[in-house]
Every structure is written in structure tokens, then in C-alpha cells.
Amino acid sequence: MARRPNLGAASYVLVVGLLAALALLILVGPVLVVLATSLTDSRAIRFPPQGLSLRWYELLLDTVRSRPIHRAAGNTLQVAALAAGLATLLGTAAAIGISTMRGRLGRLMDAFFLSPLVLPGLAFGLAALVYFTLLRLRPSLELLVIGHFIVITPFVLRTVGASMSQLDPALPEASRSLGAGPWRTFRRVTLPLIAPGIAAGGFLAFMASVDNVPVSLFLSSARTDMLPIRMWGMMESTLDVRVAAVSGLLILAAFLLMLVMERLTGLTRRIRG
């Protein structure tokens, strides 16, 4: 009788372990395949690679032969930085404002600001294109910034809102009771406590903008080429191995940035709220 609980516990651990290993394989497997493919020495995207070489990374870093890719990457980083900056500023203000609301109004405003996460990206991209066309505005970096800003603001709202929910209300009240005004209370008490949530939200917003395809697909043009669209075109036309090299650099950069943000802000805890 004493062996059955032990056998059941062992079976449970085995099943959970196998499911976790399967999930890890599904999540990490494609990343490893892309990294291995980017190191091939052949002229075609092939897995497993026949030989290992850094030739495609060298070609990717060549400012002459990879100029279109560099231009698209520069546009992508510029749009992501501007959109993430705006999203961090306004998303933080919205999260602080929503945290002071109670009842149905607070829930309604929270749902309103989080609605871009529910709306399909392609539907929003098409709607944005039609709307800006009706306003007689042509695709530009400014329109891309606006479009990205709308869809990435919920990431900031989520993390800052989680930080505000963990803030002890007695601290701002104590500051005000000691004679500090609203701005001084925010600057000296509230802002330092929610700063990790703001940083985590800004990081997530930046990464979401870099990776955004639907908005970039509808609002970009030949002059405002974005890196995801450039990579898609390279895959459709020539199956250029530099696509795998670009993916490898993006994976490495994202991994390093995640480690830094986890170290500085506790990114995982901020996402969970």
C-alpha cells in the first residue's frame, strides 16, 4: 500500500517532465535550426548544414553588398525606438491614471487600452492603411511610428499596471501628509518604485515593434522598407541565406537584452504581474 503513492508521484513527475521537454523542444528547436542554418557554407538554406562558416555573417555586415538590409534595419530601429518611447511615456501615464479609477470606469478604460492586443494585427494594419489614405497621408516613417505605437502601448500598460497594483497606498499618502505636493510625491516616491515596471514595459514594447509585421506590411513603402518585410521579400525571391544570418543576430541580441532586463528589472516577474 505504501508503494502506490510513490508510484503515482513518480508517474506524475515523468509525465510532466516529458510534456515540459516536448514544450521546450517546440519552442527552442526552431531557434537552434535557424542558428545552425546561418552557419552553413553553402549557397542555399539547408539543414543540417553541410559545412560551418561565417561567410554569410561577413556578407551581411558588408556595407556595400548588404546596403538594402542595413537601410531596412536602420528604419526598423528608428521606428521601434520612437514608438517605444511614446508608448512608455503615454502607457505609463495611462496605467497610473487607471490605477486611481475604481469600479466599472477603471475596467472599461483598462479594456480600451488593451484592445489592440485582441484585434488581429492584419485587420488593424488594413484599417490603419484605409484610415490614413482617407486622410490623404502617404506611407512614411511617421505613420509607421503611430501604427506601432498603438499596438505596443498595451505592453507598457500591463507591466506598469502590475507595478502600480503592488505599490503600497500608504507611501504616497505619507508623502502628502508630510507636505509634499502631487508632483514631488510622484517623482520621489511613486516613480522610483514603478521604474522597473516602466523599463520592462519599454523593453517589451521595443521588441514587439521590431518584430511587428502586419502594421509594417501595410504602412511601409519602398523608401520606408522595414527589416521584417525585407526578410520576407528575400525569402520569397531568392531564399538568401543572409535571412538566416539576420535571424541569428536578432536572436542573439534579443537573448542578451532579455538577460540584462531580467537582471535589472526582474522581467519575468513583471510580465506575470
C-alpha positions in Angstrom: 0.0 0.0 0.0 2.9 2.4 0.7 4.3 1.9 -2.8 1.2 3.2 -4.7 1.5 6.8 -3.7 5.2 6.7 -4.6 4.5 5.1 -8.0 1.7 7.7 -8.7 4.0 10.6 -7.8 6.8 9.2 -10.0 4.4 8.8 -12.9 3.2 12.3 -12.4 6.7 13.7 -12.4 7.5 11.6 -15.5 4.5 12.8 -17.5 5.0 16.4 -16.5 8.7 16.2 -17.3 8.0 14.7 -20.8 5.5 17.4 -21.5 7.9 20.1 -20.4 10.6 18.6 -22.5 8.3 18.5 -25.5 7.2 22.1 -25.0 10.9 23.1 -24.7 11.7 21.3 -27.9 8.9 23.0 -29.8 9.9 26.4 -28.5 13.7 26.2 -28.7 14.0 23.7 -31.7 13.3 26.3 -34.4 15.7 28.7 -32.9 18.5 26.2 -32.9 17.7 25.2 -36.5 17.9 28.9 -37.6 21.2 29.4 -35.8 22.7 26.2 -37.3 21.4 27.1 -40.8 23.0 30.6 -40.6 26.4 28.9 -40.2 26.2 26.9 -43.4 28.9 27.4 -46.1 26.5 26.5 -49.0 24.6 29.0 -51.1 21.2 27.6 -50.2 19.3 27.4 -46.9 19.8 23.8 -45.9 19.5 21.9 -42.6 21.6 20.2 -41.4 24.4 22.4 -42.8 27.0 20.6 -45.0 29.8 22.7 -43.5 30.3 25.5 -41.0 31.3 29.0 -42.0 30.8 32.7 -41.0 30.7 33.8 -44.7 27.0 34.9 -44.5 27.6 37.0 -41.4 30.5 38.6 -43.1 28.4 39.3 -46.2 25.6 40.6 -44.0 28.0 43.1 -42.4 29.3 44.3 -45.7 28.0 47.9 -46.1 28.0 47.8 -49.9 26.5 44.4 -50.8 24.0 44.4 -47.9 23.1 48.1 -48.1 19.3 47.5 -48.5 19.3 45.3 -45.4 21.2 47.9 -43.4 18.7 50.6 -44.5 15.8 48.4 -43.5 17.4 47.6 -40.2 18.0 51.3 -39.6 14.4 52.2 -40.3 13.2 49.4 -38.1 15.4 50.5 -35.1 14.4 54.2 -35.6 10.6 53.3 -35.7 11.0 51.0 -32.7 12.9 53.5 -30.6 10.4 56.3 -31.3 7.3 54.1 -30.9 8.6 52.5 -27.7 9.5 55.9 -26.3 6.0 57.3 -26.9 4.4 54.1 -25.7 6.5 54.2 -22.5 5.5 57.8 -21.8 1.8 57.6 -22.5 1.4 54.0 -21.4 2.8 54.8 -18.0 0.6 57.9 -17.7 -2.5 55.7 -18.6 -1.5 53.0 -16.2 -1.2 55.5 -13.3 -4.5 57.1 -14.2 -6.3 53.8 -14.5 -4.9 52.7 -11.1 -6.7 55.6 -9.5 -10.1 54.7 -11.0 -12.5 52.4 -9.3 -15.4 50.3 -10.4 -16.7 50.0 -13.9 -14.9 53.0 -15.3 -11.5 51.6 -14.4 -12.3 48.2 -16.0 -13.6 49.9 -19.1 -10.5 52.1 -19.6 -8.2 49.1 -19.0 -10.1 47.1 -21.6 -10.0 50.0 -24.0 -6.2 50.4 -23.8 -5.6 46.7 -24.0 -7.9 46.2 -27.0 -5.0 46.4 -29.6 -3.8 43.0 -28.2 -7.2 41.4 -29.1 -7.6 42.9 -32.5 -6.0 40.8 -35.2 -2.8 42.5 -36.5 -3.7 42.2 -40.2 -7.1 43.7 -39.5 -5.6 46.7 -37.7 -2.9 47.2 -40.4 -5.5 47.3 -43.1 -7.7 49.6 -41.1 -4.8 51.9 -40.4 -3.9 52.0 -44.1 -7.5 52.8 -45.1 -7.8 55.5 -42.4 -4.6 57.2 -43.4 -5.5 57.0 -47.1 -8.8 58.8 -46.3 -6.7 61.5 -44.6 -4.6 61.7 -47.8 -1.5 60.7 -46.0 1.2 58.6 -47.7 3.1 55.8 -46.1 6.1 57.2 -44.1 8.2 56.6 -41.1 5.9 58.9 -39.1 2.8 56.8 -39.9 4.8 53.7 -39.0 5.6 55.1 -35.6 2.0 55.9 -35.0 0.8 52.5 -36.0 3.5 50.7 -34.0 2.8 53.0 -31.0 -0.9 51.9 -30.9 -0.2 48.2 -31.0 2.7 48.2 -28.5 1.3 50.5 -25.8 -0.6 47.6 -24.1 2.8 46.0 -23.2 3.8 49.1 -21.2 0.3 49.4 -19.6 0.5 45.8 -18.5 3.8 45.9 -16.7 3.3 49.4 -15.2 -0.2 48.4 -14.1 1.2 45.4 -12.3 3.8 47.6 -10.6 1.1 50.1 -9.5 -1.0 47.2 -8.1 1.9 46.2 -5.9 2.5 49.8 -4.7 1.6 50.4 -1.0 -1.0 53.2 -1.0 0.2 54.3 2.4 3.5 55.5 0.9 2.0 58.3 -1.3 -0.4 59.2 1.5 2.5 59.5 3.9 4.4 61.7 1.5 1.4 64.0 1.1 0.8 64.2 4.8 4.4 65.4 5.2 3.7 68.3 2.9 4.9 67.0 -0.5 2.8 68.0 -3.5 1.5 65.6 -6.1 4.4 66.1 -8.5 7.0 65.7 -5.7 5.3 62.6 -4.4 5.3 61.1 -7.8 8.9 62.0 -8.5 10.4 60.9 -5.2 8.1 58.0 -4.1 6.0 56.5 -6.9 8.4 56.8 -9.9 11.3 55.0 -8.2 9.1 52.2 -7.1 7.5 51.6 -10.5 10.7 52.3 -12.5 11.4 48.6 -13.1 7.9 48.0 -14.5 8.4 51.0 -16.8 11.7 49.7 -18.0 10.3 46.2 -18.6 7.4 47.6 -20.5 9.6 49.8 -22.6 11.8 46.8 -23.5 8.8 44.6 -24.4 7.3 47.4 -26.5 10.6 47.9 -28.3 10.9 44.2 -29.1 7.3 44.0 -30.2 7.8 46.9 -32.6 11.0 45.4 -34.1 9.1 42.1 -34.7 5.8 43.7 -36.0 4.9 42.5 -39.4 1.2 43.4 -40.1 1.5 47.2 -39.4 4.8 47.4 -41.3 3.3 45.4 -44.2 0.5 47.9 -44.8 2.2 51.2 -43.8 5.7 50.8 -45.3 6.8 51.8 -48.8 10.0 51.4 -50.9 11.5 54.3 -49.1 10.5 53.1 -45.6 11.4 49.5 -46.0 11.3 47.6 -42.7 13.5 44.7 -41.8 10.8 42.0 -41.4 9.4 43.0 -44.8 12.8 42.9 -46.4 13.5 39.5 -44.9 10.1 38.2 -46.2 10.9 39.5 -49.7 14.3 37.8 -49.6 12.7 34.5 -48.7 10.2 34.8 -51.5 12.6 35.8 -54.2 16.0 34.1 -53.7 16.0 32.2 -50.4 19.0 34.2 -49.5 21.0 32.6 -46.6 21.5 36.1 -45.2 18.0 35.9 -43.9 19.2 33.2 -41.5 22.2 35.3 -40.6 19.8 38.3 -39.8 17.7 35.9 -37.7 20.7 34.7 -35.9 21.8 38.2 -35.0 18.2 39.1 -33.9 18.0 36.0 -31.7 21.4 36.7 -30.1 20.5 40.4 -29.5 17.1 39.6 -28.0 18.6 36.9 -25.7 21.3 39.3 -24.4 18.8 42.1 -23.9 16.4 39.7 -22.0 19.2 38.7 -19.7 20.1 42.3 -19.0 16.4 43.2 -18.4 15.9 40.2 -16.2 18.9 41.1 -14.2 17.9 44.8 -13.8 14.1 44.7 -13.6 13.0 41.1 -13.0 11.3 40.9 -16.4 9.6 37.6 -15.8 8.0 38.7 -12.6 6.8 42.0 -14.2 5.2 40.1 -17.1 3.4 37.8 -14.7 2.2 40.8 -12.7 
